[in-house]
Amino acid sequence: MDGLVLPDRRNTPKMDAVKAAYAPLKITLTDTEAVIENRNLFTDLSAYDLVFASSVNGKPVRRAALRADCAPGKAVHIAFPFPLPETGLACMTVTAIQRAAKPGIPAGYEAAFGQRWHNHAEARLTVAAPELVEMDCNIGVKGEGFEYIFGRGKGLVSIRYNGVQLLDDTVRPNFWRAPTNNDEGCAEPFAFAFWKTAGLYARCDNLTAETKGEFVTVRASYTLPDGQTLPIDFAIDDAGRCDITMTWQGERAEVPEFSLLFPLRRELTEVSYLGLGPRETTADRTAGGKMGAWGYNVRQDFAQNSPVYPQECGSRTDVYRAAVTGSGLNIGIGFAGDGMTFSALPYTPHELENARHLYELPRDDNKTVVRCAAFQRGVGGDNSWGAKPHADACFAVEKGTSFRFTIQK
């Protein structure tokens, strides 16, 4: 019910990490070479074809298959047959492919892989600032094909691209992820309980706007229930691109998540992204994820991969770009960040936590909930009766901690 396999014997995304842990080869890449450690006890590296493949923004560029000799228990260094590209999200992937069939292993099976990637910044055109409209209750920013509306006392309440309203509800800061069985085993919901209400009841106490250079910047200043503050800046240019910066102003604290939550209209269910995939990854379970261009349907992904006991699921880590679109709409919304954690689910963290069985969840076609996060606390798994996530999967905010990402047409 809460393990590697679902009751109908389907593998969960956790199994991708299991495969990586059990891989007979360890492939580590630098910028110029692959280091391949042969973990087999009796099998030579000649049993595998080594496929080098480069890509830019998930699209293949070059590919070459090599063979190498390496005795069991030894390691070999192999120079790249071609350089890593120097544009966009450039990635080099090396896979070890089984050459001949063996009992239980077909020929062509991918035994192991390793990757190296760099995100090269793209030039941004300079444009004029969009139009700023300040009213008693709202602040509006608009240009050709877009409109953002901020409500005083609320924050960002409307995003319209090409005349289509994309939001289902108000955008708000979020510090919470639905507890997992592992979390409950080590009492983390009790330890972090404040952070659920911190986002759920954060109050937008002040809203200001100014035009400076090519941007209109709207600042929404939030106050949390304990009095700590979180300003969020929305810098919008005339192309409709909105750079969002969240800056923590409170005391140092470990938090389950540091994100902004976007309740989108229910038609927006198709996700395409550049990041680790094709299935769920977490801060402490990235080994089975492969950098590339992936896509999924929000409702189908949840139905196929969610635990029977509702809890946090569906996140993607190291995401650089994502787009959410839907049938019947002529527009979607794009998200871009520097290796952020991205989540698109039919439910909020509160709704997931509130249900003890899948049938207790609300209908899955009410909305799509996107969360863009600087980080999300790991889910652990050494055991489920007291072990916490390892230190490198636990994160904290302190005064000055900021998270920056972009939304656009």
HELIX and SHEET records of a PDB file:
HELIX    1   1 LYS A   14  TYR A   22  1                                   9    
HELIX    2   2 LEU A   45  ALA A   47  5                                   3    
HELIX    3   3 ASN A  181  GLY A  185  1                                   5    
HELIX    4   4 GLU A  188  ALA A  191  1                                   4    
HELIX    5   5 ALA A  193  LEU A  200  1                                   8    
HELIX    6   6 VAL A  298  ASN A  305  1                                   8    
HELIX    7   7 PRO A  349  ASN A  354  1                                   6    
HELIX    8   8 LEU A  358  GLU A  360  5                                   3    
HELIX    9   9 ALA A  391  ALA A  393  5                                   3    
SHEET    1   A 3 LEU A  25  LEU A  29  0                                        
SHEET    2   A 3 GLU A  33  ASN A  38 -1                                        
SHEET    3   A 3 ALA A  75  ALA A  79 -1                                        
SHEET    1   B 4 LYS A  59  LEU A  66  0                                        
SHEET    2   B 4 TYR A  48  VAL A  56 -1                                        
SHEET    3   B 4 LEU A  89  GLN A  98 -1                                        
SHEET    4   B 4 GLU A 110  ASN A 119 -1                                        
SHEET    1   C 5 GLU A 131  GLU A 134  0                                        
SHEET    2   C 5 ASN A 138  GLY A 143 -1                                        
SHEET    3   C 5 PHE A 146  GLY A 151 -1                                        
SHEET    4   C 5 GLY A 155  TYR A 161 -1                                        
SHEET    5   C 5 VAL A 164  GLN A 165 -1                                        
SHEET    1   D 7 ARG A 172  ASN A 174  0                                        
SHEET    2   D 7 GLU A 257  LEU A 264 -1                                        
SHEET    3   D 7 THR A 368  GLN A 376 -1                                        
SHEET    4   D 7 ILE A 333  LEU A 345 -1                                        
SHEET    5   D 7 ARG A 316  THR A 325 -1                                        
SHEET    6   D 7 GLU A 270  GLY A 277 -1                                        
SHEET    7   D 7 LYS A 290  ASN A 297 -1                                        
SHEET    1   E 9 ARG A 172  ASN A 174  0                                        
SHEET    2   E 9 GLU A 257  LEU A 264 -1                                        
SHEET    3   E 9 THR A 368  GLN A 376 -1                                        
SHEET    4   E 9 ILE A 333  LEU A 345 -1                                        
SHEET    5   E 9 SER A 402  GLN A 408 -1                                        
SHEET    6   E 9 CYS A 242  THR A 247 -1                                        
SHEET    7   E 9 THR A 229  ILE A 236 -1                                        
SHEET    8   E 9 PHE A 215  THR A 223 -1                                        
SHEET    9   E 9 ARG A 203  LYS A 212 -1                                        
SHEET    1   F 2 ALA A 253  GLU A 254  0                                        
SHEET    2   F 2 ALA A 396  VAL A 397 -1                                        
END                                                                             
